[in-house]
């Protein structure tokens, strides 16, 4: 270890080292996911890289997104902090604190007033002023105990379930942003964001379908895991039984895992069963670093960032 570490903004020449560090720290991420990330996300983000000589020992990624307040048509740029990583032998030396401070400085230079992140452990971030801004409902259901509602015939359910979207179909459904906005502060639904989310989903074998105007993202393996539902608020209540039936068809007796942010709409339509697992926990964290924040929107309780890659 050298006496002085070098903190710098990474260039594409650093990508090999960045990927190696990612693979070492985040061993749960697949090769296909990393291929996606370095193709679709890395070219547009900023990475704080910390070097000890030629060794990349720590990093922090700042991924840009544009969000809207529902009370305004103006899109606001924010940074989503991801992949905060430090090699084991360099931890507890203040590196993370310096990276977070640099992230704030970069954000201010870029006229970005808000930073968000999904913490592995909130205790890492609360000392630096980050607070929870949303909650997540995670429900694991034993699907075999539930029956179809009879709202749709089986042939219609099968057709909907098997009609997975290609990239263009996903973009068309995703861009209906006014239909899917349920929070006061959420990502602007653009073709570029749709492209990224589609390829991120595809990287790990996920699929997307539309049920009654609602866009559903899921993974099917040993379980059926619903990553996200972009609700069409015009028909949400009348569609719940249809969505339930399609998910039961897809799960085919396997465990069904539902992830929902802020609104536990879907989990509630499956009757309580003591064999199921019900979990509710804090989710995203936020820090405001600028003055141009509309405090009247109470955005700390209304963040819709669960669709962000």
C-alpha positions in Angstrom: 0.0 0.0 0.0 1.4 3.4 -1.0 1.3 6.4 1.3 -1.0 8.4 -1.0 -4.1 7.1 -2.8 -5.2 8.7 -6.0 -8.8 9.7 -6.4 -9.9 10.4 -10.0 -12.8 10.3 -12.4 -12.5 7.1 -14.4 -12.2 7.0 -18.2 -13.0 4.1 -20.5 -9.3 3.1 -20.1 -10.2 2.2 -16.5 -13.1 -0.1 -17.5 -11.1 -3.3 -17.3 -10.0 -2.5 -13.7 -13.6 -1.4 -12.8 -15.0 -4.7 -14.1 -12.4 -6.7 -12.2 -13.2 -5.0 -9.0 -16.9 -5.4 -9.6 -16.5 -9.1 -10.2 -14.5 -9.5 -7.0 -16.8 -7.6 -4.7 -20.3 -8.3 -6.2 -19.9 -12.0 -6.9 -23.7 -12.5 -7.1 -23.9 -10.5 -10.4 -23.8 -12.6 -13.5 -21.5 -12.2 -16.5 -24.6 -11.3 -18.7 -25.6 -8.6 -16.3 -22.1 -7.1 -16.3 -22.1 -7.2 -20.1 -25.3 -5.3 -20.1 -24.1 -2.7 -17.5 -20.8 -1.9 -19.3 -22.6 -1.7 -22.7 -25.7 0.3 -21.7 -25.0 2.1 -18.4 -21.2 2.7 -18.0 -20.9 4.9 -21.2 -23.2 7.5 -19.6 -22.2 7.5 -16.0 -19.4 8.8 -13.9 -17.1 6.6 -11.7 -15.0 7.8 -8.9 -11.9 5.5 -9.0 -9.4 5.2 -6.2 -6.0 3.8 -7.1 -3.1 2.6 -5.0 -0.4 2.7 -7.6 -1.8 0.7 -10.5 -4.3 -1.2 -8.3 -7.9 0.0 -8.3 -8.9 -0.4 -4.6 -12.2 1.4 -4.5 -14.9 2.8 -6.7 -18.3 4.6 -6.6 -20.6 4.9 -9.6 -22.9 7.9 -10.3 -25.7 7.0 -12.7 -27.7 9.9 -14.1 -31.5 9.9 -14.3 -34.1 12.5 -15.0 -37.1 12.7 -12.8 -40.3 14.8 -12.6 -42.4 16.3 -9.9 -46.0 15.8 -10.8 -46.6 19.5 -10.0 -44.2 20.5 -12.7 -43.3 19.6 -16.3 -39.6 20.3 -15.7 -37.4 17.3 -15.6 -34.7 17.3 -12.9 -31.4 15.5 -13.1 -30.4 13.3 -10.1 -27.6 10.8 -9.5 -28.2 7.3 -8.4 -25.2 5.9 -6.5 -24.4 2.3 -7.2 -21.5 -0.2 -6.9 -19.8 1.4 -3.9 -16.9 -1.0 -3.4 -13.6 -1.2 -1.5 -11.2 -4.0 -1.4 -11.2 -5.7 2.0 -7.6 -4.7 2.9 -8.4 -1.0 2.3 -11.6 -0.7 4.4 -11.9 1.3 7.6 -9.5 4.0 6.3 -12.0 6.7 5.4 -12.1 5.9 1.6 -15.8 5.6 1.4 -16.3 8.9 3.3 -14.0 10.6 0.8 -15.8 9.0 -2.2 -19.2 10.2 -0.9 -17.9 13.7 -0.4 -16.4 13.7 -3.9 -19.8 12.4 -5.2 -21.5 15.4 -3.7 -18.9 17.8 -5.1 -19.4 16.3 -8.6 -23.2 16.6 -8.2 -22.9 20.2 -7.3 -20.7 21.0 -10.2 -23.2 19.3 -12.5 -26.1 21.2 -10.8 -27.5 18.1 -9.4 -29.3 18.6 -6.0 -30.4 15.0 -5.2 -28.5 11.7 -4.6 -30.2 8.4 -4.1 -29.0 4.9 -3.4 -30.1 1.4 -2.4 -28.1 0.5 0.7 -26.7 -2.9 1.4 -26.6 -1.7 5.0 -28.1 1.7 6.0 -25.6 2.1 8.8 -22.9 2.9 6.1 -24.9 5.9 4.9 -26.9 7.4 7.7 -23.8 9.1 9.2 -23.4 11.0 5.9 -27.0 12.4 5.9 -28.8 9.8 3.9 -32.4 9.0 4.9 -34.9 6.4 3.9 -37.4 7.7 1.3 -39.5 4.7 0.4 -40.4 1.2 1.5 -40.6 -2.2 -0.2 -43.2 -5.0 0.2 -41.8 -8.4 -0.5 -44.3 -11.3 -0.4 -43.5 -14.9 -1.0 -46.6 -16.9 -1.8 -47.3 -20.6 -2.1 -49.2 -20.3 -5.4 -50.6 -23.9 -5.3 -53.0 -22.9 -2.5 -54.8 -20.3 -4.7 -57.3 -20.9 -7.5 -58.2 -18.9 -10.6 -60.8 -16.3 -10.1 -62.8 -17.1 -13.3 -62.5 -13.5 -14.5 -60.8 -14.8 -17.7 -61.0 -18.1 -19.5 -57.9 -20.3 -19.5 -57.2 -19.8 -23.2 -57.1 -16.0 -22.7 -54.9 -16.3 -19.7 -52.5 -18.5 -21.6 -52.4 -16.0 -24.5 -51.6 -13.1 -22.3 -49.0 -15.0 -20.3 -47.2 -16.2 -23.3 -47.2 -12.9 -25.3 -43.9 -11.6 -23.9 -42.8 -8.2 -25.3 -39.8 -7.6 -27.6 -37.8 -4.4 -27.2 -40.1 -2.3 -29.4 -43.2 -3.5 -27.6 -41.6 -2.8 -24.2 -40.7 0.7 -25.3 -44.2 1.4 -26.4 -45.7 0.2 -23.1 -43.1 1.8 -21.0 -43.3 5.3 -22.6 -46.9 5.7 -21.4 -45.5 7.6 -18.4 -48.6 9.5 -17.5 -50.4 6.2 -16.9 -47.8 4.7 -14.8 -47.0 7.6 -12.5 -48.2 6.8 -9.0 -45.7 8.8 -7.0 -45.0 12.5 -6.8 -41.4 12.0 -7.8 -40.4 9.4 -10.4 -38.2 8.7 -13.3 -39.0 10.2 -16.7 -40.1 7.3 -18.9 -38.0 7.8 -22.1 -37.1 5.4 -24.9 -33.5 5.3 -23.7 -34.5 4.3 -20.1 -36.9 1.7 -21.6 -34.1 0.3 -23.7 -31.8 0.0 -20.6 -34.4 -1.6 -18.5 -35.4 -4.1 -21.2 -31.8 -5.2 -21.7 -31.2 -5.4 -18.0 -34.2 -7.6 -17.7 -33.2 -9.7 -20.7 -29.6 -10.1 -19.3 -30.8 -12.4 -16.5 -33.5 -14.1 -18.5 -36.4 -11.9 -17.5 -39.5 -11.2 -19.5 -42.2 -8.6 -19.7 -45.9 -8.8 -20.5 -48.9 -6.5 -20.5 -52.1 -7.3 -18.6 -55.0 -4.9 -19.1 -52.5 -2.0 -19.7 -50.2 -2.9 -16.8 -46.6 -3.6 -17.6 -45.3 -6.6 -15.6 -41.6 -7.5 -15.4 -40.7 -11.0 -14.1 -38.2 -13.8 -13.8 -39.2 -17.5 -14.1 -36.9 -20.2 -12.8 -37.3 -22.3 -9.7 -39.7 -19.6 -8.6 -41.8 -16.9 -10.3 -40.3 -13.5 -9.2 -42.2 -10.4 -10.1 -39.6 -7.6 -10.2 -42.0 -4.7 -10.9 -45.4 -3.8 -12.1 -45.9 -0.4 -13.8 -49.5 0.2 -12.9 -51.9 1.8 -15.3 -53.8 3.8 -12.7 -56.9 4.1 -15.0 -57.7 0.5 -14.6 -55.8 -0.9 -11.6 -58.7 -1.9 -9.4 -60.6 -3.6 -12.2 -57.5 -5.6 -13.3 -56.2 -7.1 -10.1 -58.0 -10.4 -10.5 -56.8 -10.7 -14.1 -53.2 -10.1 -13.0 -53.6 -12.6 -10.2 -54.8 -15.3 -12.7 -52.0 -14.6 -15.1 -49.4 -14.8 -12.4 -50.9 -18.1 -11.1 -50.8 -19.5 -14.6 -47.1 -18.5 -15.0 -46.1 -19.8 -11.6 -47.7 -23.2 -12.3 -47.5 -24.2 -8.7 -44.1 -22.7 -7.9 -43.5 -20.2 -5.2 -44.5 -16.7 -6.3 -42.4 -13.7 -5.1 -43.8 -10.2 -5.4 -41.8 -7.0 -5.0 -43.7 -3.8 -4.7 -42.6 -0.3 -3.7 -44.7 2.0 -1.5 -48.0 0.3 -2.7 -48.8 -3.2 -1.6 -51.7 -3.6 -4.1 -50.9 -7.0 -5.6 -49.9 -8.7 -2.4 -53.3 -7.9 -0.8 -55.3 -9.7 -3.5 -53.9 -13.0 -2.5 -55.7 -14.1 0.7 -53.6 -14.4 3.8 -52.0 -17.8 4.3 -49.8 -18.7 7.2 -47.4 -20.6 4.9 -46.6 -17.4 3.0 -43.9 -15.0 3.9 -44.7 -11.3 4.3 -41.9 -8.7 4.5 -42.0 -4.9 4.7 -38.8 -2.9 4.9 -37.2 0.5 4.2 -35.9 0.7 0.6 -34.3 3.7 -1.1 -32.3 6.3 0.7 -31.9 10.0 -0.4 -29.9 13.0 0.3 -30.6 16.6 -0.8 -27.4 18.6 -1.3 -28.8 21.7 -3.0 -31.2 24.4 -2.2 -33.5 24.1 -5.2 -35.8 21.5 -3.6 -39.6 21.9 -3.5 -40.2 21.0 0.2 -44.0 21.2 -0.3 -44.0 18.0 -2.2 -43.1 15.8 0.7 -41.0 13.8 -1.7 -39.3 11.8 1.1 -42.5 9.7 1.2 -43.2 9.5 -2.5 -40.2 8.3 -4.4 -40.8 6.0 -7.3 -37.3 4.9 -8.2 -37.8 1.2 -8.1 -37.7 1.0 -11.9 -34.2 2.4 -12.1 -31.5 0.1 -13.2 
